[in-house]
Amino acid sequence: MKIKVTLTKSPIGYSKAQHRVLQALGLGKVGSSAVHEDTPGILGMVHKCMHLVTVESQAQ
């Protein structure tokens, strides 16, 4: 199963670790989206930045 992650809030003012997680997810500017497999690693990254992103499930 895949998930679509969209950056909905600016990471300015948050820790550098959260900036790096967003970069690793492929999210740069507010409004950008990326589609990933819902592996435990990706879900952990999303959980770390949940207050900055929205997540939607994608049908295969």
C-alpha distance matrix in Angstrom:
0.0 3.8 6.9 10.4 13.2 16.7 20.0 22.2 25.1 27.2 27.1 30.9 32.6 29.7 29.8 29.4 26.6 24.5 25.5 24.4 20.9 20.5 21.9 19.5 16.5 18.3 19.8 23.5 25.1 24.5 22.3 20.4 16.6 14.0 10.4 8.7 6.1 6.2 8.9 12.1 14.0 12.1 12.0 15.7 16.5 15.2 17.1 20.2 20.3 19.0 22.4 22.1 18.6 16.6 12.9 11.1 7.6 6.9 6.9 6.5
3.8 0.0 3.8 6.9 9.8 13.3 16.6 18.9 21.9 23.9 23.9 27.6 29.6 26.9 27.1 26.6 24.2 21.8 22.5 21.5 18.2 17.4 18.6 16.6 13.4 14.8 16.2 19.8 21.4 20.9 18.7 16.6 12.8 10.2 6.6 5.5 4.4 5.5 8.9 12.1 13.2 10.5 10.8 14.5 14.5 13.0 15.5 18.3 17.9 16.8 20.0 19.2 15.7 13.9 10.3 8.8 6.1 5.2 7.0 7.1
6.9 3.8 0.0 3.8 6.4 9.8 13.1 15.3 18.2 20.4 20.6 24.3 26.3 23.7 24.2 24.0 21.8 19.1 19.8 19.4 16.0 14.8 16.6 15.1 11.5 13.1 13.7 17.3 18.5 17.7 15.6 13.9 10.2 8.3 5.6 5.5 6.2 6.1 9.8 12.1 12.8 9.5 9.3 12.9 12.5 10.2 12.8 15.6 14.7 13.4 16.4 15.6 12.0 10.1 6.6 5.6 4.4 5.3 8.6 10.0
10.4 6.9 3.8 0.0 3.8 6.6 10.1 12.4 15.5 17.7 18.3 22.0 24.3 22.2 23.1 22.8 21.1 18.1 18.3 18.3 15.3 13.3 15.0 14.3 10.5 11.2 11.1 14.5 15.3 14.3 12.0 10.3 6.7 5.7 4.4 6.5 8.9 9.5 12.8 14.9 14.9 11.2 11.3 14.5 13.1 10.5 13.6 15.8 14.0 12.9 15.3 13.7 10.0 8.2 5.7 5.1 6.1 6.5 10.2 11.8
13.2 9.8 6.4 3.8 0.0 3.8 6.8 9.3 12.1 14.1 14.6 18.3 20.5 18.4 19.4 19.3 17.7 14.5 14.8 15.2 12.3 9.9 12.2 12.0 8.2 9.3 8.3 11.7 12.5 11.4 9.8 8.4 5.5 5.4 6.3 7.8 10.6 10.6 13.3 14.7 14.0 10.2 10.3 12.7 10.7 7.9 11.1 12.8 10.5 9.8 12.0 10.1 6.5 5.8 4.7 6.7 8.9 10.1 13.9 15.5
16.7 13.3 9.8 6.6 3.8 0.0 3.8 6.1 9.3 11.4 12.7 16.1 18.7 17.2 18.8 18.8 18.0 14.6 14.2 15.4 13.2 10.0 12.2 13.2 9.8 9.8 7.4 10.0 9.7 8.0 6.2 5.7 4.2 6.6 8.9 11.2 14.3 14.4 17.1 18.2 17.2 13.5 13.6 15.5 13.1 10.2 13.1 14.1 11.0 10.3 11.4 8.6 5.4 5.3 6.5 8.5 11.5 12.6 16.4 18.2
20.0 16.6 13.1 10.1 6.8 3.8 0.0 3.8 6.0 7.6 9.0 12.3 15.0 13.8 15.7 15.9 15.7 12.1 11.4 13.4 11.7 8.3 10.7 12.6 10.0 9.7 6.4 7.9 7.2 5.2 5.3 5.7 6.5 9.0 11.9 13.8 17.0 16.9 19.0 19.6 18.1 14.7 14.8 15.8 12.9 10.5 13.0 13.0 9.4 9.6 9.6 6.1 4.5 6.6 9.1 11.8 15.0 16.3 20.1 21.9
22.2 18.9 15.3 12.4 9.3 6.1 3.8 0.0 3.8 6.9 9.4 12.2 14.7 14.0 16.7 17.6 17.7 14.0 13.6 16.2 14.7 11.5 14.1 16.2 13.7 13.5 10.1 10.8 9.0 5.6 5.8 8.2 9.3 12.3 14.9 16.9 19.9 19.4 21.8 22.1 21.0 17.7 17.1 18.0 15.5 12.7 14.4 14.5 10.8 10.0 8.8 5.8 5.2 6.6 10.1 12.6 16.2 17.9 21.7 23.9
25.1 21.9 18.2 15.5 12.1 9.3 6.0 3.8 0.0 3.8 6.4 8.8 11.0 10.8 13.9 15.2 15.8 12.2 11.9 15.1 14.1 11.3 14.0 16.5 14.7 14.7 11.1 11.0 9.2 6.2 8.3 10.5 12.3 14.9 17.8 19.4 22.3 21.6 23.5 23.4 21.9 18.9 18.4 18.5 15.9 13.5 14.7 13.9 10.1 10.1 7.9 4.8 6.7 9.3 12.9 15.9 19.4 21.4 25.1 27.3
27.2 23.9 20.4 17.7 14.1 11.4 7.6 6.9 3.8 0.0 3.8 5.5 8.4 8.9 11.9 12.7 14.1 11.0 9.8 13.3 13.3 10.5 12.6 15.7 14.6 14.3 10.7 9.5 7.8 6.1 9.5 11.1 13.5 16.0 19.2 20.6 23.7 23.3 24.8 24.6 22.6 19.9 19.9 19.5 16.5 14.9 16.2 14.6 11.0 12.2 10.1 6.9 9.3 12.5 15.7 18.8 22.2 23.9 27.7 29.5
27.1 23.9 20.6 18.3 14.6 12.7 9.0 9.4 6.4 3.8 0.0 3.8 6.2 5.5 8.1 9.0 10.4 7.5 6.5 10.2 10.6 8.6 10.7 13.7 13.4 13.6 10.5 9.7 9.4 8.8 12.2 12.8 14.7 16.4 19.4 20.2 23.1 22.5 23.4 22.8 20.5 18.2 18.4 17.4 14.3 13.5 14.5 12.2 9.1 11.3 9.6 6.9 9.8 13.5 16.3 19.8 22.8 24.7 28.5 30.0
30.9 27.6 24.3 22.0 18.3 16.1 12.3 12.2 8.8 5.5 3.8 0.0 3.8 5.6 8.4 9.3 11.9 9.9 8.4 12.2 13.4 11.8 13.2 16.5 16.7 16.6 13.5 11.8 11.1 10.9 14.6 15.5 17.9 19.7 23.0 23.8 26.8 26.3 27.1 26.3 23.8 21.8 22.1 20.8 17.7 17.2 18.0 15.3 12.5 14.8 12.6 10.3 13.5 17.0 20.0 23.4 26.6 28.3 32.2 33.7
32.6 29.6 26.3 24.3 20.5 18.7 15.0 14.7 11.0 8.4 6.2 3.8 0.0 3.8 6.8 9.0 11.6 10.1 9.8 13.4 14.6 13.8 15.5 18.4 18.8 19.3 16.5 15.2 14.8 14.3 17.8 18.8 20.8 22.5 25.5 25.9 28.6 27.6 28.2 26.9 24.5 22.9 22.8 21.1 18.3 18.1 18.1 15.1 13.0 15.2 12.8 11.6 15.2 18.7 21.7 25.3 28.4 30.5 34.3 35.9
29.7 26.9 23.7 22.2 18.4 17.2 13.8 14.0 10.8 8.9 5.5 5.6 3.8 0.0 3.8 6.7 8.3 6.7 7.5 10.8 11.5 11.3 13.5 15.8 16.3 17.4 14.9 14.4 14.8 14.4 17.6 18.1 19.5 20.6 23.3 23.3 25.6 24.5 24.8 23.3 21.0 19.6 19.4 17.4 14.8 14.9 14.7 11.5 9.8 12.4 10.6 9.8 13.3 16.9 19.5 23.2 26.0 28.3 32.0 33.5
29.8 27.1 24.2 23.1 19.4 18.8 15.7 16.7 13.9 11.9 8.1 8.4 6.8 3.8 0.0 3.8 5.3 5.4 6.7 8.9 10.1 11.1 12.8 14.6 15.8 17.3 15.6 15.3 16.5 16.7 19.8 19.7 20.7 21.2 23.7 23.1 25.2 24.2 23.9 22.2 19.5 18.7 18.9 16.4 13.9 14.9 14.6 11.0 10.3 13.6 12.7 12.1 15.1 18.8 20.8 24.6 27.0 29.1 32.8 33.9
29.4 26.6 24.0 22.8 19.3 18.8 15.9 17.6 15.2 12.7 9.0 9.3 9.0 6.7 3.8 0.0 3.8 5.4 4.9 6.2 8.6 9.9 10.5 12.3 14.3 15.4 14.2 13.7 15.5 16.6 19.7 18.9 20.0 20.2 22.7 22.1 24.4 23.8 23.3 21.9 18.8 18.1 19.0 16.6 13.7 15.2 15.8 12.2 11.6 15.3 15.0 13.6 16.1 19.8 21.5 25.1 27.2 29.0 32.6 33.3
26.6 24.2 21.8 21.1 17.7 18.0 15.7 17.7 15.8 14.1 10.4 11.9 11.6 8.3 5.3 3.8 0.0 3.8 5.4 5.1 6.3 8.7 9.9 10.5 12.5 14.4 13.8 14.3 16.6 17.5 20.0 18.9 19.3 18.9 20.9 19.8 21.6 20.8 20.0 18.4 15.3 14.9 15.8 13.2 10.5 12.6 13.0 9.4 9.7 13.5 14.0 13.2 15.1 18.6 19.7 23.3 25.1 26.9 30.4 31.0
24.5 21.8 19.1 18.1 14.5 14.6 12.1 14.0 12.2 11.0 7.5 9.9 10.1 6.7 5.4 5.4 3.8 0.0 3.8 5.4 5.0 6.2 8.6 9.8 10.6 12.5 11.3 12.0 13.9 14.3 16.7 15.9 16.3 16.3 18.4 17.7 19.9 18.9 18.8 17.4 14.7 13.5 14.0 11.9 8.8 9.9 10.6 7.2 6.4 10.1 10.5 9.4 11.4 14.9 16.4 20.0 22.1 24.1 27.7 28.6
25.5 22.5 19.8 18.3 14.8 14.2 11.4 13.6 11.9 9.8 6.5 8.4 9.8 7.5 6.7 4.9 5.4 3.8 0.0 3.8 5.5 5.2 6.3 8.7 10.0 10.8 9.3 9.1 11.2 12.4 15.2 14.1 15.1 15.4 18.1 17.9 20.6 20.3 20.3 19.6 16.5 15.0 16.2 14.6 11.1 12.0 13.6 10.6 9.0 12.5 12.6 10.4 12.2 15.8 17.4 20.8 23.1 24.6 28.2 29.0
24.4 21.5 19.4 18.3 15.2 15.4 13.4 16.2 15.1 13.3 10.2 12.2 13.4 10.8 8.9 6.2 5.1 5.4 3.8 0.0 3.8 5.4 5.0 6.1 8.6 9.8 9.8 10.2 13.2 14.9 17.1 15.3 15.7 15.1 17.4 16.6 19.0 19.0 18.5 17.8 14.4 13.3 15.2 13.5 10.0 12.0 13.8 11.0 10.4 14.0 15.0 13.0 14.0 17.4 18.2 21.4 23.1 24.3 27.7 28.1
20.9 18.2 16.0 15.3 12.3 13.2 11.7 14.7 14.1 13.3 10.6 13.4 14.6 11.5 10.1 8.6 6.3 5.0 5.5 3.8 0.0 3.8 5.4 5.0 6.2 8.7 8.9 10.6 13.5 14.5 16.1 14.3 13.9 12.9 14.7 13.6 15.7 15.4 15.0 14.3 11.1 9.7 11.4 9.9 6.3 8.2 10.3 8.0 7.6 11.1 12.8 11.2 11.5 14.6 15.0 18.2 19.7 21.1 24.5 25.0
20.5 17.4 14.8 13.3 9.9 10.0 8.3 11.5 11.3 10.5 8.6 11.8 13.8 11.3 11.1 9.9 8.7 6.2 5.2 5.4 3.8 0.0 3.8 5.4 5.0 6.4 5.3 7.2 9.8 10.8 12.4 10.6 10.6 10.3 12.9 12.8 15.6 15.6 16.1 16.1 13.3 10.9 12.4 11.9 8.1 8.4 11.2 9.5 7.5 10.5 11.7 9.1 9.2 12.3 13.2 16.3 18.3 19.5 23.1 23.8
21.9 18.6 16.6 15.0 12.2 12.2 10.7 14.1 14.0 12.6 10.7 13.2 15.5 13.5 12.8 10.5 9.9 8.6 6.3 5.0 5.4 3.8 0.0 3.8 5.4 5.1 5.5 6.3 9.9 12.0 13.6 11.1 11.5 10.8 13.5 13.5 16.5 17.3 17.4 17.8 14.6 12.5 14.8 14.4 10.6 11.6 14.6 12.8 11.3 14.2 15.5 12.7 12.6 15.4 16.1 18.8 20.4 21.1 24.4 24.7
19.5 16.6 15.1 14.3 12.0 13.2 12.6 16.2 16.5 15.7 13.7 16.5 18.4 15.8 14.6 12.3 10.5 9.8 8.7 6.1 5.0 5.4 3.8 0.0 3.8 5.3 7.5 9.6 13.1 15.0 15.9 13.1 12.4 10.5 12.3 11.2 13.7 14.6 14.3 14.7 11.3 9.6 12.5 12.2 8.7 10.5 13.6 12.3 11.7 14.5 16.6 14.3 13.6 16.0 15.8 18.2 19.2 19.8 22.9 22.8
16.5 13.4 11.5 10.5 8.2 9.8 10.0 13.7 14.7 14.6 13.4 16.7 18.8 16.3 15.8 14.3 12.5 10.6 10.0 8.6 6.2 5.0 5.4 3.8 0.0 3.8 5.7 8.9 12.0 13.1 13.4 10.6 9.1 7.1 8.8 8.2 11.2 12.0 12.5 13.5 10.8 7.9 10.5 11.1 7.8 8.3 11.9 11.5 10.4 12.4 14.7 12.4 10.8 12.7 12.2 14.5 15.6 16.2 19.4 19.6
18.3 14.8 13.1 11.2 9.3 9.8 9.7 13.5 14.7 14.3 13.6 16.6 19.3 17.4 17.3 15.4 14.4 12.5 10.8 9.8 8.7 6.4 5.1 5.3 3.8 0.0 3.8 6.5 9.7 11.6 11.8 8.4 7.7 6.2 9.0 9.7 13.2 14.7 15.6 17.0 14.4 11.5 14.1 14.9 11.5 11.6 15.2 14.8 12.9 14.9 16.6 13.6 12.1 13.9 13.8 15.7 17.0 17.0 20.2 20.3
19.8 16.2 13.7 11.1 8.3 7.4 6.4 10.1 11.1 10.7 10.5 13.5 16.5 14.9 15.6 14.2 13.8 11.3 9.3 9.8 8.9 5.3 5.5 7.5 5.7 3.8 0.0 3.8 6.4 7.9 8.5 5.8 6.3 6.8 10.3 11.7 15.3 16.2 17.6 18.6 16.2 13.0 14.8 15.5 12.0 11.2 14.6 13.9 11.3 13.0 14.1 10.7 9.5 11.7 12.6 14.9 17.0 17.4 21.0 21.6
23.5 19.8 17.3 14.5 11.7 10.0 7.9 10.8 11.0 9.5 9.7 11.8 15.2 14.4 15.3 13.7 14.3 12.0 9.1 10.2 10.6 7.2 6.3 9.6 8.9 6.5 3.8 0.0 3.8 6.8 8.6 6.5 8.8 10.0 13.7 15.3 18.9 20.0 21.2 22.1 19.4 16.5 18.3 18.6 14.9 14.4 17.4 16.2 13.3 15.4 15.6 11.9 11.7 14.2 15.8 18.1 20.4 20.8 24.3 25.0
25.1 21.4 18.5 15.3 12.5 9.7 7.2 9.0 9.2 7.8 9.4 11.1 14.8 14.8 16.5 15.5 16.6 13.9 11.2 13.2 13.5 9.8 9.9 13.1 12.0 9.7 6.4 3.8 0.0 3.8 6.1 5.6 9.1 11.5 15.3 17.5 21.2 22.0 23.7 24.6 22.2 19.1 20.3 20.9 17.3 16.1 18.9 17.8 14.5 15.9 15.4 11.6 11.5 13.8 16.0 18.1 21.0 21.4 25.0 26.1
24.5 20.9 17.7 14.3 11.4 8.0 5.2 5.6 6.2 6.1 8.8 10.9 14.3 14.4 16.7 16.6 17.5 14.3 12.4 14.9 14.5 10.8 12.0 15.0 13.1 11.6 7.9 6.8 3.8 0.0 3.8 5.6 8.8 11.9 15.4 17.8 21.3 21.7 23.7 24.4 22.5 19.3 19.8 20.5 17.3 15.3 17.7 17.1 13.4 14.0 13.1 9.3 9.2 11.3 14.0 16.2 19.4 20.3 24.0 25.6
22.3 18.7 15.6 12.0 9.8 6.2 5.3 5.8 8.3 9.5 12.2 14.6 17.8 17.6 19.8 19.7 20.0 16.7 15.2 17.1 16.1 12.4 13.6 15.9 13.4 11.8 8.5 8.6 6.1 3.8 0.0 3.8 6.5 10.2 13.4 16.3 19.7 20.4 22.9 24.0 22.6 19.0 19.5 20.8 17.9 15.5 18.2 18.3 14.7 14.6 14.2 10.8 9.3 10.1 12.3 13.8 17.0 17.5 21.0 22.7
20.4 16.6 13.9 10.3 8.4 5.7 5.7 8.2 10.5 11.1 12.8 15.5 18.8 18.1 19.7 18.9 18.9 15.9 14.1 15.3 14.3 10.6 11.1 13.1 10.6 8.4 5.8 6.5 5.6 5.6 3.8 0.0 3.8 7.1 10.6 13.5 17.2 18.3 20.6 22.1 20.3 16.8 17.9 19.4 16.3 14.4 17.6 17.7 14.5 14.9 15.3 11.8 9.9 10.8 12.1 13.5 16.1 16.1 19.6 20.8
16.6 12.8 10.2 6.7 5.5 4.2 6.5 9.3 12.3 13.5 14.7 17.9 20.8 19.5 20.7 20.0 19.3 16.3 15.1 15.7 13.9 10.6 11.5 12.4 9.1 7.7 6.3 8.8 9.1 8.8 6.5 3.8 0.0 3.8 7.0 10.0 13.6 14.8 17.4 19.2 17.8 14.1 15.2 17.3 14.6 12.5 15.9 16.7 13.9 14.0 15.2 12.2 9.3 9.4 9.6 10.5 12.6 12.5 16.0 17.1
14.0 10.2 8.3 5.7 5.4 6.6 9.0 12.3 14.9 16.0 16.4 19.7 22.5 20.6 21.2 20.2 18.9 16.3 15.4 15.1 12.9 10.3 10.8 10.5 7.1 6.2 6.8 10.0 11.5 11.9 10.2 7.1 3.8 0.0 3.8 6.6 10.3 12.1 14.3 16.5 15.1 11.5 13.2 15.5 13.0 11.5 15.2 16.2 14.1 14.4 16.5 13.9 10.9 10.9 9.9 10.6 11.7 11.2 14.5 15.0
10.4 6.6 5.6 4.4 6.3 8.9 11.9 14.9 17.8 19.2 19.4 23.0 25.5 23.3 23.7 22.7 20.9 18.4 18.1 17.4 14.7 12.9 13.5 12.3 8.8 9.0 10.3 13.7 15.3 15.4 13.4 10.6 7.0 3.8 0.0 3.8 7.1 9.3 11.9 14.7 14.0 10.5 12.1 15.0 13.3 11.8 15.4 17.0 15.6 15.4 18.1 16.0 12.7 11.9 9.7 9.4 9.3 8.2 11.2 11.4
8.7 5.5 5.5 6.5 7.8 11.2 13.8 16.9 19.4 20.6 20.2 23.8 25.9 23.3 23.1 22.1 19.8 17.7 17.9 16.6 13.6 12.8 13.5 11.2 8.2 9.7 11.7 15.3 17.5 17.8 16.3 13.5 10.0 6.6 3.8 0.0 3.8 6.3 8.3 11.2 10.6 7.4 9.5 12.4 11.2 10.5 13.9 15.6 15.1 15.1 18.3 16.8 13.7 13.2 10.6 10.7 9.9 9.4 11.9 11.6
6.1 4.4 6.2 8.9 10.6 14.3 17.0 19.9 22.3 23.7 23.1 26.8 28.6 25.6 25.2 24.4 21.6 19.9 20.6 19.0 15.7 15.6 16.5 13.7 11.2 13.2 15.3 18.9 21.2 21.3 19.7 17.2 13.6 10.3 7.1 3.8 0.0 3.8 5.6 9.2 9.6 7.4 8.9 12.2 12.1 11.7 14.4 16.6 16.8 16.6 20.1 19.2 16.1 15.3 12.1 11.8 9.9 9.5 11.2 10.4
6.2 5.5 6.1 9.5 10.6 14.4 16.9 19.4 21.6 23.3 22.5 26.3 27.6 24.5 24.2 23.8 20.8 18.9 20.3 19.0 15.4 15.6 17.3 14.6 12.0 14.7 16.2 20.0 22.0 21.7 20.4 18.3 14.8 12.1 9.3 6.3 3.8 0.0 3.8 6.6 8.1 6.1 6.1 9.7 10.6 9.8 11.8 14.5 15.2 14.5 18.2 18.0 15.1 14.1 10.8 10.9 9.0 10.1 11.9 12.0
8.9 8.9 9.8 12.8 13.3 17.1 19.0 21.8 23.5 24.8 23.4 27.1 28.2 24.8 23.9 23.3 20.0 18.8 20.3 18.5 15.0 16.1 17.4 14.3 12.5 15.6 17.6 21.2 23.7 23.7 22.9 20.6 17.4 14.3 11.9 8.3 5.6 3.8 0.0 3.8 5.4 5.4 6.2 8.6 10.1 10.7 12.2 14.4 15.9 15.8 19.6 19.6 17.2 16.9 13.9 14.5 12.8 13.8 15.3 14.9
12.1 12.1 12.1 14.9 14.7 18.2 19.6 22.1 23.4 24.6 22.8 26.3 26.9 23.3 22.2 21.9 18.4 17.4 19.6 17.8 14.3 16.1 17.8 14.7 13.5 17.0 18.6 22.1 24.6 24.4 24.0 22.1 19.2 16.5 14.7 11.2 9.2 6.6 3.8 0.0 3.8 5.6 5.1 6.1 8.7 9.9 10.3 12.3 14.6 14.7 18.5 19.0 17.2 17.3 14.7 16.1 14.9 16.5 18.3 18.3
14.0 13.2 12.8 14.9 14.0 17.2 18.1 21.0 21.9 22.6 20.5 23.8 24.5 21.0 19.5 18.8 15.3 14.7 16.5 14.4 11.1 13.3 14.6 11.3 10.8 14.4 16.2 19.4 22.2 22.5 22.6 20.3 17.8 15.1 14.0 10.6 9.6 8.1 5.4 3.8 0.0 3.8 5.5 5.2 6.4 8.8 9.9 10.9 13.0 14.1 17.7 17.7 16.2 17.1 15.0 16.9 16.3 17.7 19.9 19.7
12.1 10.5 9.5 11.2 10.2 13.5 14.7 17.7 18.9 19.9 18.2 21.8 22.9 19.6 18.7 18.1 14.9 13.5 15.0 13.3 9.7 10.9 12.5 9.6 7.9 11.5 13.0 16.5 19.1 19.3 19.0 16.8 14.1 11.5 10.5 7.4 7.4 6.1 5.4 5.6 3.8 0.0 3.8 5.4 5.1 6.2 8.6 10.0 11.1 11.8 15.5 15.0 13.1 13.7 11.6 13.5 13.2 14.6 17.3 17.4
12.0 10.8 9.3 11.3 10.3 13.6 14.8 17.1 18.4 19.9 18.4 22.1 22.8 19.4 18.9 19.0 15.8 14.0 16.2 15.2 11.4 12.4 14.8 12.5 10.5 14.1 14.8 18.3 20.3 19.8 19.5 17.9 15.2 13.2 12.1 9.5 8.9 6.1 6.2 5.1 5.5 3.8 0.0 3.8 5.4 5.0 6.0 8.6 10.1 9.8 13.7 14.1 12.1 12.3 10.1 12.2 12.0 14.3 16.9 17.7
15.7 14.5 12.9 14.5 12.7 15.5 15.8 18.0 18.5 19.5 17.4 20.8 21.1 17.4 16.4 16.6 13.2 11.9 14.6 13.5 9.9 11.9 14.4 12.2 11.1 14.9 15.5 18.6 20.9 20.5 20.8 19.4 17.3 15.5 15.0 12.4 12.2 9.7 8.6 6.1 5.2 5.4 3.8 0.0 3.8 5.4 5.0 6.3 8.9 9.7 13.2 13.9 13.0 14.1 12.7 15.4 15.6 18.0 20.7 21.4
16.5 14.5 12.5 13.1 10.7 13.1 12.9 15.5 15.9 16.5 14.3 17.7 18.3 14.8 13.9 13.7 10.5 8.8 11.1 10.0 6.3 8.1 10.6 8.7 7.8 11.5 12.0 14.9 17.3 17.3 17.9 16.3 14.6 13.0 13.3 11.2 12.1 10.6 10.1 8.7 6.4 5.1 5.4 3.8 0.0 3.8 5.4 5.2 6.7 8.6 11.8 11.6 10.9 12.7 11.9 14.9 15.8 17.8 20.9 21.6
15.2 13.0 10.2 10.5 7.9 10.2 10.5 12.7 13.5 14.9 13.5 17.2 18.1 14.9 14.9 15.2 12.6 9.9 12.0 12.0 8.2 8.4 11.6 10.5 8.3 11.6 11.2 14.4 16.1 15.3 15.5 14.4 12.5 11.5 11.8 10.5 11.7 9.8 10.7 9.9 8.8 6.2 5.0 5.4 3.8 0.0 3.8 5.4 5.3 5.7 9.3 9.2 7.7 9.0 8.3 11.6 12.9 15.3 18.6 19.9
17.1 15.5 12.8 13.6 11.1 13.1 13.0 14.4 14.7 16.2 14.5 18.0 18.1 14.7 14.6 15.8 13.0 10.6 13.6 13.8 10.3 11.2 14.6 13.6 11.9 15.2 14.6 17.4 18.9 17.7 18.2 17.6 15.9 15.2 15.4 13.9 14.4 11.8 12.2 10.3 9.9 8.6 6.0 5.0 5.4 3.8 0.0 3.8 5.4 4.9 8.4 9.9 9.3 10.5 10.1 13.4 14.7 17.7 20.8 22.3
20.2 18.3 15.6 15.8 12.8 14.1 13.0 14.5 13.9 14.6 12.2 15.3 15.1 11.5 11.0 12.2 9.4 7.2 10.6 11.0 8.0 9.5 12.8 12.3 11.5 14.8 13.9 16.2 17.8 17.1 18.3 17.7 16.7 16.2 17.0 15.6 16.6 14.5 14.4 12.3 10.9 10.0 8.6 6.3 5.2 5.4 3.8 0.0 3.8 5.8 8.2 9.2 10.0 12.3 12.7 16.3 17.9 20.6 23.9 25.2
20.3 17.9 14.7 14.0 10.5 11.0 9.4 10.8 10.1 11.0 9.1 12.5 13.0 9.8 10.3 11.6 9.7 6.4 9.0 10.4 7.6 7.5 11.3 11.7 10.4 12.9 11.3 13.3 14.5 13.4 14.7 14.5 13.9 14.1 15.6 15.1 16.8 15.2 15.9 14.6 13.0 11.1 10.1 8.9 6.7 5.3 5.4 3.8 0.0 3.8 5.5 5.5 6.6 9.5 10.9 14.6 16.9 19.5 23.1 24.6
19.0 16.8 13.4 12.9 9.8 10.3 9.6 10.0 10.1 12.2 11.3 14.8 15.2 12.4 13.6 15.3 13.5 10.1 12.5 14.0 11.1 10.5 14.2 14.5 12.4 14.9 13.0 15.4 15.9 14.0 14.6 14.9 14.0 14.4 15.4 15.1 16.6 14.5 15.8 14.7 14.1 11.8 9.8 9.7 8.6 5.7 4.9 5.8 3.8 0.0 3.8 5.4 5.4 7.1 8.5 12.2 14.7 17.7 21.2 23.2
22.4 20.0 16.4 15.3 12.0 11.4 9.6 8.8 7.9 10.1 9.6 12.6 12.8 10.6 12.7 15.0 14.0 10.5 12.6 15.0 12.8 11.7 15.5 16.6 14.7 16.6 14.1 15.6 15.4 13.1 14.2 15.3 15.2 16.5 18.1 18.3 20.1 18.2 19.6 18.5 17.7 15.5 13.7 13.2 11.8 9.3 8.4 8.2 5.5 3.8 0.0 3.8 6.0 8.2 10.8 14.4 17.4 20.3 23.9 26.2
22.1 19.2 15.6 13.7 10.1 8.6 6.1 5.8 4.8 6.9 6.9 10.3 11.6 9.8 12.1 13.6 13.2 9.4 10.4 13.0 11.2 9.1 12.7 14.3 12.4 13.6 10.7 11.9 11.6 9.3 10.8 11.8 12.2 13.9 16.0 16.8 19.2 18.0 19.6 19.0 17.7 15.0 14.1 13.9 11.6 9.2 9.9 9.2 5.5 5.4 3.8 0.0 3.8 7.2 10.2 13.8 17.0 19.4 23.2 25.2
18.6 15.7 12.0 10.0 6.5 5.4 4.5 5.2 6.7 9.3 9.8 13.5 15.2 13.3 15.1 16.1 15.1 11.4 12.2 14.0 11.5 9.2 12.6 13.6 10.8 12.1 9.5 11.7 11.5 9.2 9.3 9.9 9.3 10.9 12.7 13.7 16.1 15.1 17.2 17.2 16.2 13.1 12.1 13.0 10.9 7.7 9.3 10.0 6.6 5.4 6.0 3.8 0.0 3.8 6.6 10.1 13.3 15.6 19.4 21.5
16.6 13.9 10.1 8.2 5.8 5.3 6.6 6.6 9.3 12.5 13.5 17.0 18.7 16.9 18.8 19.8 18.6 14.9 15.8 17.4 14.6 12.3 15.4 16.0 12.7 13.9 11.7 14.2 13.8 11.3 10.1 10.8 9.4 10.9 11.9 13.2 15.3 14.1 16.9 17.3 17.1 13.7 12.3 14.1 12.7 9.0 10.5 12.3 9.5 7.1 8.2 7.2 3.8 0.0 3.8 6.8 10.4 12.9 16.6 19.1
12.9 10.3 6.6 5.7 4.7 6.5 9.1 10.1 12.9 15.7 16.3 20.0 21.7 19.5 20.8 21.5 19.7 16.4 17.4 18.2 15.0 13.2 16.1 15.8 12.2 13.8 12.6 15.8 16.0 14.0 12.3 12.1 9.6 9.9 9.7 10.6 12.1 10.8 13.9 14.7 15.0 11.6 10.1 12.7 11.9 8.3 10.1 12.7 10.9 8.5 10.8 10.2 6.6 3.8 0.0 3.8 6.8 9.6 13.2 15.7
11.1 8.8 5.6 5.1 6.7 8.5 11.8 12.6 15.9 18.8 19.8 23.4 25.3 23.2 24.6 25.1 23.3 20.0 20.8 21.4 18.2 16.3 18.8 18.2 14.5 15.7 14.9 18.1 18.1 16.2 13.8 13.5 10.5 10.6 9.4 10.7 11.8 10.9 14.5 16.1 16.9 13.5 12.2 15.4 14.9 11.6 13.4 16.3 14.6 12.2 14.4 13.8 10.1 6.8 3.8 0.0 3.8 6.4 9.9 12.8
7.6 6.1 4.4 6.1 8.9 11.5 15.0 16.2 19.4 22.2 22.8 26.6 28.4 26.0 27.0 27.2 25.1 22.1 23.1 23.1 19.7 18.3 20.4 19.2 15.6 17.0 17.0 20.4 21.0 19.4 17.0 16.1 12.6 11.7 9.3 9.9 9.9 9.0 12.8 14.9 16.3 13.2 12.0 15.6 15.8 12.9 14.7 17.9 16.9 14.7 17.4 17.0 13.3 10.4 6.8 3.8 0.0 3.8 6.7 9.5
6.9 5.2 5.3 6.5 10.1 12.6 16.3 17.9 21.4 23.9 24.7 28.3 30.5 28.3 29.1 29.0 26.9 24.1 24.6 24.3 21.1 19.5 21.1 19.8 16.2 17.0 17.4 20.8 21.4 20.3 17.5 16.1 12.5 11.2 8.2 9.4 9.5 10.1 13.8 16.5 17.7 14.6 14.3 18.0 17.8 15.3 17.7 20.6 19.5 17.7 20.3 19.4 15.6 12.9 9.6 6.4 3.8 0.0 3.8 6.4
6.9 7.0 8.6 10.2 13.9 16.4 20.1 21.7 25.1 27.7 28.5 32.2 34.3 32.0 32.8 32.6 30.4 27.7 28.2 27.7 24.5 23.1 24.4 22.9 19.4 20.2 21.0 24.3 25.0 24.0 21.0 19.6 16.0 14.5 11.2 11.9 11.2 11.9 15.3 18.3 19.9 17.3 16.9 20.7 20.9 18.6 20.8 23.9 23.1 21.2 23.9 23.2 19.4 16.6 13.2 9.9 6.7 3.8 0.0 3.8
6.5 7.1 10.0 11.8 15.5 18.2 21.9 23.9 27.3 29.5 30.0 33.7 35.9 33.5 33.9 33.3 31.0 28.6 29.0 28.1 25.0 23.8 24.7 22.8 19.6 20.3 21.6 25.0 26.1 25.6 22.7 20.8 17.1 15.0 11.4 11.6 10.4 12.0 14.9 18.3 19.7 17.4 17.7 21.4 21.6 19.9 22.3 25.2 24.6 23.2 26.2 25.2 21.5 19.1 15.7 12.8 9.5 6.4 3.8 0.0
